[in-house]
Amino acid sequence: MSFFGSKSQPVKVGDQYIKSGYPHDVWEVSRVWEASDGVLHARLVNIKNPSESKAISISVLEDINFFIAI
């Protein structure tokens, strides 16, 4: 459970988010990994359209200006 997008535990596969200001799509974390530069990233898949996905850093994913955990 989240409160204003902040989480007490790390992002994990299965977590769901909506993009701030655009709540029409729900994005689900399908993968979490550490890039070669040491930055954690997540692969998000659009629940409505699974062929649509994006990779994003965990710091951006946890920033309520960009995404909100649901």
N, C-alpha and C positions, 0 to 999 in steps of 0.2 A: 504494500500500500504506500502511496506517496502523498506528500503534502506540498502543494505548490511546486511540483516537479523535483523536489529533493528526495533522495532515497537514503535509507540507513544502510543499505547493502549495495554491493556493486551491481552494475548492469549485467543481466544474464539472458541467455537464450529463452525466448518466450515472452519477455517483457514487451509491453505495448505502449506506444506513444502517439500523440497527435502533434502536428506542427502548430506552433503558436500562431494564432490569427487565421488558421486554416484547418478547422476541426473536421473537415469532411472525410479525410482519409485517416485510417488507422494503420500505423506502421508497427511491425513486429520484428524484434531482434531475432535473426536467424543464425548469427555467428558473432563471436567476440574474439579479437586477436590483438596482439601487440605488433605494431609495425617495426621495421628495421631501425627506426629512430627512437623506439621506446614508447611511442604514443599509442595508447589503447584506442582501438576502433571497433565499430559495430557495423554489421551488414543489416540493413533494414529492408523488409519486404512489405509492400503494400498489400493489406489484407483483401481489399476489393479486387486488385489486379496483381496477382503474384508474379507476373512477368516484369513488373516495375520494382526495382530495388535501388538502393543507394548505400554507399559506404560513408560513414561519418565518424568523427572522433568522439570519444566518450565525453570529453569536456563540453563539446557543443551539444551533444544529446542531453546532457544533464543541465544545460543552461535554459531556464524557463523563457528566455527571450526567443528561443528557437524551437524547443520541444517541451511537451508536458507529458509526464508519465500518467497512464490511466490504469 
